[in-house]
């Protein structure tokens, strides 16, 4: 049930993120830097502020593609979870494939900056849980 809640919440957020990344691409880089500095400079240390600038630069360059990949992964995870809960054998395969593609494709799009070790561990955890409980879900 937690998978359905997660997927229902993050799918629209990825679609909104796709639109936001598209808007961010159209903004001049200097304007984006001033906006970030104006909002975060009082709260963050200089090293943290530079990390935010680096993250936003990745989003300016690859944000639309990354958000599209994450939205597609979420949609595939939903279908895999649904098929798994309905007792179909292919549900687990769809779910695991979506998780793997959701980890590998962002690295192909944006490089190593797109890899999140904690996200990888969480994805492995969900795959393992569904693998061990697939017989009970039928």
C-alpha positions as a Markdown table, in Angstrom:
| # | Residue | x | y | z |
|---|---|---|---|---|
| 1 | Unk | 0.0 | 0.0 | 0.0 |
| 2 | Unk | 2.9 | 2.4 | 0.7 |
| 3 | Unk | 4.1 | 2.0 | -2.9 |
| 4 | Unk | 0.8 | 3.2 | -4.2 |
| 5 | Unk | 0.8 | 6.2 | -1.9 |
| 6 | Unk | 4.4 | 7.0 | -2.8 |
| 7 | Unk | 3.7 | 6.7 | -6.6 |
| 8 | Unk | 0.5 | 8.7 | -6.4 |
| 9 | Unk | 2.3 | 11.5 | -4.6 |
| 10 | Unk | 5.5 | 11.7 | -6.6 |
| 11 | Unk | 4.2 | 11.2 | -10.1 |
| 12 | Unk | 2.5 | 14.6 | -10.2 |
| 13 | Unk | 5.5 | 16.2 | -8.5 |
| 14 | Unk | 7.8 | 14.9 | -11.3 |
| 15 | Unk | 5.4 | 16.3 | -13.9 |
| 16 | Unk | 5.5 | 19.7 | -12.1 |
| 17 | Unk | 9.3 | 19.3 | -11.8 |
| 18 | Unk | 9.5 | 18.8 | -15.6 |
| 19 | Unk | 7.7 | 22.0 | -16.2 |
| 20 | Unk | 9.8 | 23.8 | -13.6 |
| 21 | Unk | 13.0 | 22.5 | -15.2 |
| 22 | Unk | 11.8 | 23.6 | -18.6 |
| 23 | Unk | 11.2 | 27.1 | -17.2 |
| 24 | Unk | 14.6 | 27.0 | -15.5 |
| 25 | Unk | 16.3 | 26.3 | -18.8 |
| 26 | Unk | 14.9 | 29.5 | -20.3 |
| 27 | Unk | 16.3 | 31.7 | -17.5 |
| 28 | Unk | 19.7 | 33.3 | -17.9 |
| 29 | Unk | 22.3 | 31.7 | -15.6 |
| 30 | Unk | 23.2 | 34.9 | -13.8 |
| 31 | Unk | 19.5 | 35.5 | -13.0 |
| 32 | Unk | 19.3 | 32.0 | -11.5 |
| 33 | Unk | 22.4 | 32.6 | -9.4 |
| 34 | Unk | 21.0 | 35.9 | -8.1 |
| 35 | Unk | 17.7 | 34.2 | -7.2 |
| 36 | Unk | 19.4 | 31.4 | -5.4 |
| 37 | Unk | 21.7 | 33.8 | -3.5 |
| 38 | Unk | 18.8 | 36.0 | -2.5 |
| 39 | Unk | 16.8 | 33.1 | -1.1 |
| 40 | Unk | 19.4 | 30.8 | 0.4 |
| 41 | Unk | 22.5 | 33.0 | 1.3 |
| 42 | Unk | 21.2 | 33.9 | 4.8 |
| 43 | Unk | 20.6 | 30.2 | 5.7 |
| 44 | Unk | 23.5 | 28.3 | 4.1 |
| 45 | Unk | 27.2 | 28.3 | 4.5 |
| 46 | Unk | 29.3 | 29.2 | 1.4 |
| 47 | Unk | 30.1 | 25.5 | 0.7 |
| 48 | Unk | 26.4 | 24.6 | 0.9 |
| 49 | Unk | 25.4 | 27.5 | -1.3 |
| 50 | Unk | 27.9 | 26.3 | -4.0 |
| 51 | Unk | 26.4 | 22.8 | -3.8 |
| 52 | Unk | 23.0 | 24.3 | -4.4 |
| 53 | Unk | 24.4 | 26.2 | -7.4 |
| 54 | Unk | 25.9 | 23.0 | -8.8 |
| 55 | Unk | 22.7 | 21.1 | -8.3 |
| 56 | Unk | 20.6 | 23.9 | -10.0 |
| 57 | Unk | 23.2 | 23.9 | -12.9 |
| 58 | Unk | 22.6 | 20.1 | -13.4 |
| 59 | Unk | 18.8 | 20.8 | -13.4 |
| 60 | Unk | 19.3 | 23.6 | -15.9 |
| 61 | Unk | 21.2 | 21.3 | -18.2 |
| 62 | Unk | 19.4 | 18.0 | -17.7 |
| 63 | Unk | 16.3 | 18.7 | -15.6 |
| 64 | Unk | 13.6 | 18.1 | -18.2 |
| 65 | Unk | 15.1 | 14.7 | -19.2 |
| 66 | Unk | 15.7 | 13.7 | -15.6 |
| 67 | Unk | 12.1 | 14.5 | -14.5 |
| 68 | Unk | 10.8 | 12.7 | -17.5 |
| 69 | Unk | 12.8 | 9.6 | -16.6 |
| 70 | Unk | 11.7 | 9.7 | -13.0 |
| 71 | Unk | 8.0 | 10.2 | -14.1 |
| 72 | Unk | 8.2 | 7.2 | -16.5 |
| 73 | Unk | 9.9 | 5.1 | -13.8 |
| 74 | Unk | 7.1 | 6.0 | -11.4 |
| 75 | Unk | 4.5 | 5.1 | -13.9 |
| 76 | Unk | 6.2 | 1.7 | -14.7 |
| 77 | Unk | 6.6 | 1.0 | -10.9 |
| 78 | Unk | 2.8 | 1.7 | -10.5 |
| 79 | Unk | 1.9 | -0.9 | -13.2 |
| 80 | Unk | 4.4 | -3.4 | -11.8 |
| 81 | Unk | 3.0 | -3.0 | -8.3 |
| 82 | Unk | -0.6 | -3.2 | -9.6 |
| 83 | Unk | 0.2 | -6.4 | -11.5 |
| 84 | Unk | 2.0 | -7.8 | -8.5 |
| 85 | Unk | -0.9 | -7.1 | -6.2 |
| 86 | Unk | -3.3 | -8.7 | -8.8 |
| 87 | Unk | -1.2 | -11.9 | -8.6 |
| 88 | Unk | 0.5 | -11.7 | -12.0 |
| 89 | Unk | 4.0 | -13.1 | -12.3 |
| 90 | Unk | 5.2 | -10.3 | -14.5 |
| 91 | Unk | 4.5 | -7.6 | -11.9 |
| 92 | Unk | 7.7 | -8.2 | -10.1 |
| 93 | Unk | 9.7 | -8.1 | -13.3 |
| 94 | Unk | 8.1 | -4.8 | -14.4 |
| 95 | Unk | 8.7 | -3.3 | -10.9 |
| 96 | Unk | 12.4 | -4.4 | -10.7 |
| 97 | Unk | 13.1 | -3.3 | -14.3 |
| 98 | Unk | 11.6 | 0.1 | -13.6 |
| 99 | Unk | 13.7 | 0.5 | -10.5 |
| 100 | Unk | 16.9 | -0.5 | -12.4 |
| 101 | Unk | 16.1 | 1.8 | -15.3 |
| 102 | Unk | 15.3 | 4.6 | -12.8 |
| 103 | Unk | 18.8 | 4.2 | -11.4 |
| 104 | Unk | 20.8 | 3.7 | -14.6 |
| 105 | Unk | 19.1 | 6.1 | -17.0 |
| 106 | Unk | 19.6 | 9.3 | -14.9 |
| 107 | Unk | 23.3 | 8.5 | -14.8 |
| 108 | Unk | 23.3 | 8.2 | -18.6 |
| 109 | Unk | 21.6 | 11.6 | -18.9 |
| 110 | Unk | 23.4 | 13.6 | -16.2 |
| 111 | Unk | 26.5 | 11.6 | -15.2 |
| 112 | Unk | 27.5 | 10.5 | -11.8 |
| 113 | Unk | 25.8 | 13.5 | -10.2 |
| 114 | Unk | 22.5 | 11.8 | -10.7 |
| 115 | Unk | 23.4 | 8.7 | -8.6 |
| 116 | Unk | 22.0 | 8.7 | -5.1 |
| 117 | Unk | 23.3 | 5.9 | -2.9 |
| 118 | Unk | 20.5 | 6.2 | -0.4 |
| 119 | Unk | 18.0 | 6.0 | -3.2 |
| 120 | Unk | 19.7 | 3.0 | -4.5 |
| 121 | Unk | 19.5 | 1.3 | -1.1 |
| 122 | Unk | 15.8 | 2.1 | -0.8 |
| 123 | Unk | 15.1 | 0.8 | -4.3 |
| 124 | Unk | 16.9 | -2.5 | -3.4 |
| 125 | Unk | 14.9 | -2.7 | -0.2 |
| 126 | Unk | 11.6 | -2.4 | -2.0 |
| 127 | Unk | 12.7 | -4.9 | -4.7 |
| 128 | Unk | 13.7 | -7.4 | -2.0 |
| 129 | Unk | 10.5 | -6.9 | 0.0 |
| 130 | Unk | 8.3 | -7.5 | -3.1 |
| 131 | Unk | 10.4 | -10.5 | -4.0 |
| 132 | Unk | 10.0 | -12.1 | -0.6 |
| 133 | Unk | 6.3 | -11.3 | -0.4 |
| 134 | Unk | 5.2 | -11.9 | -3.9 |
| 135 | Unk | 3.4 | -15.2 | -3.0 |
| 136 | Unk | 1.5 | -13.6 | -0.2 |
| 137 | Unk | 0.2 | -10.8 | -2.5 |
| 138 | Unk | -1.7 | -13.2 | -4.8 |
